[in-house]
């Protein structure tokens, strides 16, 4: 479906169509694309399948998991409560939630949590996705993270933190006296009339909801059913491109969510005031199988939104390409995801080619993820999917050459050496891993065992 047929759509619509076709030819994009001028759609189309197994196509009204775009909703509620005097940036987390084991948590403030400076990391660990949904609710997550150690003293460093935003949701409930979800509903969804944004009981929407898809390391397209999570303050709402445009245009331009006094004191709005004409901040969300991206060209009131039910960072890259098109520039051609590109290059051209061209082969990779994960994941895929230890050994060895200061790379290399019966070489690799990071349990256990033999 295409909404809008004015001269603006005619101007760059064919170029957007051509770029999207390049992504589809690689089978790395399905979803919805929206470009709007002053809030009026001039390009709005759906592509590919919402559910491949059921042969259900995406439409412009398909609901997508918006991922970490939730965090903007959460931050808005926090800042409204601060405006109302119910919270302060300097308030301590422990004044609202007690029972944390790490003593450094006593120094964590609301401001630290908002700015990803708390020292908390990600709660999606320790078998989280194996838990029943009843154990993945807001307060159940809070209880789980009370035993987590901070990665650094609060305020001294920065680390993107899903945990931090779940904790903000808990603070919202304590400070307001009502549920996090009721706050979002009453403070954001109802005032903006977001008629296709849903934050609870999402199973009721059935075939309106896009399923997420991702490629396994060996190139098999899989549904991400086991990785789909409940909605929480850090992610998981369902919405459409039109509703998200409405939300962010209000966020940037009017006073419904945040008034001018609030924005004048807010570091984010202070930063975007300095943007040159034509520049656009990016809001994005994503996890395995879903990716959302929103560019707002503030000086021109142009919105570019891409929702994808395929693996990140495809939405961000496609949105960036469309932004270039609207500026009259040539967009970058799409490439296969880094892991797929590396596997294909390895199978067709060998390990030396991968080594010599690693940076070029891995340009399509999420900028926040460490690149040593690529060869590590691929090596284990060769072990478990193909029982090919020799290939894994080559890949793990190269990983230690490219990332010699990453303990986990040496740990994985040691595991492959051990599987090949090279015990002394494996011991050296495990010892190297522990010299870099003494807290790798598998390396500790292997060194203990091999040293006693």
N, C-alpha and C positions, 0 to 999 in steps of 0.2 A: 504494500500500500504506500502511496506517495501523497503526502499532504503538502500543498503549496506548489504553485506553478508560475511564480512571478519571475522577473528577469534575473533575480539573484540565484534562484535554483537553476535556471537555464545557463547562467554564467559558469557555475562550477559543478552542477549536478552530474554531467557526463564524466568528468574527471574523478569524482567520488565513486561513481559506478565502476569505472575501470579499476580503481585502486582496490575496491572491495572484491572484484572478480579475481584479482591476483591473490588475495588472501584465501578466497574460496577454492581456487585452483590447487592450493597447497593443503586444502581441507583443515585449515587452522582457525576459521572464523564461521560462526553462525550467531545471529543475534539481531539487534535493532540499532539503527543509526538515526540520530536526529540532529539537524542543524536548524537553528532558529535565529531570526533577526528581531530584536526588541520583543522577544517572547512569542513571535509568530513563526510557526514551523515553515521552512522553505524547502526542507528535504527531510522526509520521514519514511523510512522503509525498513521492512523486516526481511531477514535472510535465513535460509537454512531451516533446520528442524529444531523444534522445542523438545521433542521426544523421538529419537530415531527408531526405537523399537516399536512404538505405536504409530509411527508415520504421522505425527502431529507437527504441523509447520509453526514456526514462529510468526507472530503477528505484532503489530505495533502496540497491542494491548496485552501481550504476554507479560506475565510477572516474572521478574528476575531477582535473584538474591543480590542485594547491593553491597554486600561485604562491609568493608570498613567505612563506607559512607555513613553508616550508623553513627560513627564517632562524632560527626558534625552535629547530629541530632542531640547526642549526649552532651556535647560541649555547650550547645545553646541552652539546654535546660540548666546546667550548672551555672552559666553566666546570668541567666534570669534569676535564679535563686540568690546569687550574689547581689544583684541589683536590688532585690527585695529585702536584703539584710538577713536572710536565713542562712547564708554561707559567707565565708571569706576565703580569698585565695590562700591566706596564711593558715587556715584551719588545718589541724593535723588529722590524718587518716584515723589514728587510734582514738580520737575523740568520738568517732562515729562507729568504728568497727574494732573490737578488741580481740586479743588472743593470738597475735602473731608471734612466731618463735624467734625470728631474727630481731635482735634489739635495735638494729638500724632503722627498722620500720617506724619507730617512734618519731623519727625526723621527717617522714614523708608528709608533704602538704598537698592540698588540693591543686595548687599550681604545679607542683612536680608531676602529679598524675595527668593533668591536662597536657603538659608539654613533653611527656615521655621522658621525664628526668627522675623518675622515682627509684629506678634500680630494679623494678619488677620486669620480668620478661613475658614469656608466653605460657599460658596454662594448657595449651594443646600438647601435652606430653604425658609420660608415665601411664600410657594406656588410656588416655582420655576418651578416644573415639570408640573404645571397647565398652565404655560405660553405657547403661541404659539411659534413655532420655531423661528419666526422672532424676538422674544424678548430674545432669548438665544444665541445671537452672542457675539463675543468678547467685542465689545464696549457697547453693551446693558448690559452685565454683569458688566462692569466697572462702568457704571452709577448707577446700583443697589447697588454696594458695597460702593459707596461714602458716604452713610448714616450709614454704619456699624461702630460700636465701636470696637476698638482694645481690645483684651483679656488681653494684658499686654504691658508695654512699650517696644518698639522695641529693640531687642538685649538682653533683660533680661531673656527671657525664650524661649522655643521652642514649637511649635504646628504645626502639619502637616497642610498645607494650600493649598487647591485648588485655593482659591482666589489669593494667592500670585503669582501663576504661570500664571493665566490669566493677572494679572497686569504686569508681565514680558513680556507677549505677546504684551501688549499695549506699553511698553517701547521700545521693539524691533521695532515696527512700527514707533515710533517717532524718534528713533535714526538712523534708516536705511533709512527712507523715502520711504520704500516699505512695503507691507503687511507682516504680520507674516507668512502666508502660502507661499508666494513667497520666503521668506527667507529660510524656511525649504526645499522647493523644490529645490532651486538653491544651497544651501549650504550643503545639506545632501542627498536628494533623488537622484538627478542627478549625483553627484560625485561618489556615491556608487552604482549606477545603481540598485536601489531598485525598481524593476519592478512590484512588487505586494504590494506596500505600497501606500495608498490613504488617502488624507487629506482633501478633499473637495468634495461636490456633491456626497455623498455616496449612495444616493438612486438609482443611475444608475446601481449598481452591483447586485441588485435583489437576485436571489437564490444562488449566490456565497457567500453570507454573512450568517454566522451562527446567528441564533436567540438565545437569552439568556433565560435561565430557572432557576427558583428558587422555593423553597418550601415555601408555606405559613406557618405561625405558626401552623396551624392545619394539616399540612402534605400534602397539595394539591399542585401538581406541576403546576406552572403557567409560562406563557410567560411574559417577562419583557418589553413589548412594551411601557408602560407608563414611564419607567425609562431610555429608550435609549435616549442619548443626542446628540447634535451636536458636531462635532470635534472642540476643542479649545486648547489653549496652555497647559492645564492641563490634557487632556485626550480625547479619542474618535477617534483616527486614526484607520484605518483598515490595517491589514497586515497579513502575513503568518509567520510560524515559520522559514522558510529559510531566509526570508528578515530580520527578527529581529536578527537572528544569525549573518548575514552579518553586520548589523548595529553595534551590540555590539562588535564583534570581531575587527572591525575598531576602535571603541571607545577605546578599551583596548590596542590594539597592534600596530596600525600604526599611521601615521601622517596626514591622510587625514582630519580628523575632528578637531583634536587638536595636535599641534606639541609638541615636547619634552619640550620646554621651557614653554609652557602653562601648561603641565601636572606637571612639576617640582614645579610650584607655586600653584597647585590646592589641596585643603585640602583632597578631596576624593582620588585622586591618591596618595597623601602622605600617607593616611591611608592604602590603599591596598598594597602599597610597603612593609608594615610591616607584611603582612599575611604570615603565615607559608606555606611551600609547601603542596599542596593538598587542601588548603582552597579555598573557592569560595564565592565571594560577590553575593548577591541576588538582582536582579532587578524584580519588580513585579508591577502589576496593577490589578485593579478589582473594581467592583461594583456589585449590585444585579443582578446575572445572568451571569456574566462574570468574569474570573480570568486568568491572565497570569503570568508566572514565568520563570525566566532565571537565571540559575547558570552558571558561567564561572570559571572553575578550572584553575586559571591563570598559575600556574607552569606547567601544563600538556596540556594546550590548549584544554580542554575538555568542550564542551557546552552541557547543559541540559536544554531543553525548553519544557514547558507544556502550551498549550493554552486550556482553558476549557470554554464551553458555559453553565456552571452551576455555582452555587453560590460559592463565595470565602469562605474560603481559600483553596479550593480543589486543585487548580493548584500548589500552594506553597507547600502543604503537599505532593502531589504526586511527585513533583520535588525533594523535600527533601528525600523522600524514594528512588527515583532512584539514587540520589547522594550517598546514603548509599550503594546501591547495587554495584555501580561502585567502591566503596572503599572496597568491599568485606564484608560489614556488613549486618546484618539483618535489613530490614526496619520496621518501626512501622506499625502495621496493621491499616487500615482505620477505622474510626468511623463515625457514623451519625453526621451531624452538631449539635452543642450544643443545639439549640432550639428544634430540632426534638428529640434528645436524652432525654431532660428534659420532653417534652410532653409525650413521650412513657413511660418513667419511672413513671411519675405522674399517668398516666391513668392505668398502670398495677400494680404499687406497692405503690402508695400513697405519700403524702407530706412528711412524716417522712423519707422515703427512699431518696427522692430528697434532703432533708436537709443534711442527713448524707453522701451523695455521690456527692454533688454538684460539687466539684472540678474535680472529675474523669469524671463526666458526661459532663463537659463543656470543655474538652481538645481541641475539634475541634471547635475553635472559633477564629476569627481574633484577633491577639494580641493587635491591636490598639483600639479595641472597648471595652467600659466598660461592664463588665459582669452583672451589674445590669439591663442592657437592656433586658437580656434574659427573666427573669421572668416577667418583665414589659410588654414586647411584648406578651408573652404567656397569661398573665392575660387578656389583652384587647382582644385577639383573642377569649378567652372563652366568654367574654361579647358579642362581636359583631357577632361572627360566630355561637355561640351556645346559646346565651342568658342565660349563666350559671354564674350568679353572685357569687354563693357560691364557685365555683372553683376559680374564679378570686380573691375572698377575701382571700382564703388560699394562693394562689401564691403571692399576694401582701404583705400579712402579713409576709411570709417567706422572701420576698425581704427586708423588713425593718429589719429583724433579721440578715440577711447576710450582708446588706449594710446600717447600721444605720445612717451613715453620708451623705447619698445621699438624698437631699431634694425631688427629683422627686419620689423616692420610697414611701415616706410618702404621697405625694400628690396623687399618684395613689391609695394607700391604703385608703385614706380619701374618694376618689370618690366611691370606692366599698362599704365602710361602709355607705355612704350616700344613695346609691342605695338600701341598705338593711334596710333603715329607722333608722339607729343607729346614730342619729344626734350628740349627745354629743361626742361619740367616734370619729366620723368624724371630728368634730371641733378640737379635740385634735391632730388628725393626721395632719390636715391642719396647725395648729399652729406650730407643730413640723417641718413641711416642711419649713415654713417661718423662723423659728429660724435658720435653716441651710442655706437657700437661700431665702432672702427676696424678690427676683425678679421673683417669679413664679406667673404669672397672675391668673391661675385657682385657686390656693390656696388663693391668695389675695381676689378674688371675693367670694369664698366660706366662708371664715372667716367673711367677711363683712356681708354676707347674714345670716349666722348662728348666728352671734352675735346679730343681730337685731331681731331675732325671739324669 
